[in-house]
Amino acid sequence: MEWFHAVVLGVLQGLTEFLPISSSAHLRIYPELFGWEDPGAAFTAVTQIGTESAVILYFARDIGRIISAWFRSLVSSSSGRRRRATYDPQDARMGWFVIIGTIPIGALGYVLRDVIEDDFRSLWIIATTLVVLGVILGIADRVGRKERTAADLTYKDAVLIGFAQAMALIPGVSRSGASISMGLFLGLDRKAAARFAFLLAIPAVLGSGIFEWPSAMDEGSVYGAGPTILATVVAFFVGFGVIAWLMSWLEKRSFAPFIVYRIALGLFTFAMLATGTWSA
């Protein structure tokens, strides 16, 4: 059955990683709903490598251009020569934005790693963050000016969105949801906020997945190496389709359905806990 569980959890990870509804919350709540064992933080972190690989493939051209421009800007600065740039300064800045925005979640993730793997996985906490972030995303989607594009990003924006992303260390917050909410509050349009949120997540998610890889592959883990790798592969294929769909959706539609869903899921979790049906 663990192979079947792995496929289901991989599909769940792929479906929920990029939507602002928290994949980590779903990988904690749905096993409880089905009567399965909690797959754990290590399993979740490793399967996110699959969905993040989908991001890299989907934005491969943008990522290649950003990395190239970033390195060329370093060479140009170190040489001290004032010659016409052979790269787009905006792409070089985006490279710095991703680096700077990753620092908060990297630092806090390392310091709080024990709390994240244990205390933060309480269903009371997850239900609370689902509802609270749902409300915050709703407010951001309504009051955000949505006038700025990715070209208007600043270093201040990168730092603030980076700290928002760090809130996703608490399951139920949603990495994309927190980053997008901050982007909307800063006046970015929905597509620009989502694009930067996805790019910003790459170093953090890959770093977390690599760090947790040995724990997830250990024979004493819930699923072990084979099912975990299968779930990661499934998450990659499902996640790639979800990215393409979401980026198209955001061109004309709002986050309203996701806001309603995450609040409903949070309230349902509260009800299951309050009635004693589930244990936190």
Stockholm file with secondary structure:
# STOCKHOLM 1.0

chainA/1-280         MEWFHAVVLGVLQGLTEFLPISSSAHLRIYPELFGWEDPGAAFTAVTQIGTESAVILYFARDIGRIISAWFRSLVSSSSGRRRRATYDPQDARMGWFVIIGTIPIGALGYVLRDVIEDDFRSLWIIATTLVVLGVILGIADRVGRKERTAADLTYKDAVLIGFAQAMALIPGVSRSGASISMGLFLGLDRKAAARFAFLLAIPAVLGSGIFEWPSAMDEGSVYGAGPTILATVVAFFVGFGVIAWLMSWLEKRSFAPFIVYRIALGLFTFAMLATGTWSA
#=GR chainA/1-280 SS CHHHHHHHHHHHHHHHTTTTTCHHHHHHHHHHHHTCCCCHHHHHHHHHHHHHHHHHHHTHHHHHHHHHHHHHHHHHHHHTCCCCCSSCHHHHHHHHHHHHHHHHHHHHHHHTHHHHHTGGGCHHHHHHHHHHHHHHHHHHHHHCCCCBCGGGCCHHHHHHHHHHHHGGGSTTSCHHHHHHHHHHHTTBCHHHHHHHHHHHHHHHHHHHHHHHHHHHHSTTSSSCHHHHHHHHHHHHHHHHHHHHHHHHHTTTCCSHHHHHHHHHHHHHHHHHHHTTSSCC
#=GC SS_cons         CHHHHHHHHHHHHHHHTTTTTCHHHHHHHHHHHHTCCCCHHHHHHHHHHHHHHHHHHHTHHHHHHHHHHHHHHHHHHHHTCCCCCSSCHHHHHHHHHHHHHHHHHHHHHHHTHHHHHTGGGCHHHHHHHHHHHHHHHHHHHHHCCCCBCGGGCCHHHHHHHHHHHHGGGSTTSCHHHHHHHHHHHTTBCHHHHHHHHHHHHHHHHHHHHHHHHHHHHSTTSSSCHHHHHHHHHHHHHHHHHHHHHHHHHTTTCCSHHHHHHHHHHHHHHHHHHHTTSSCC
//
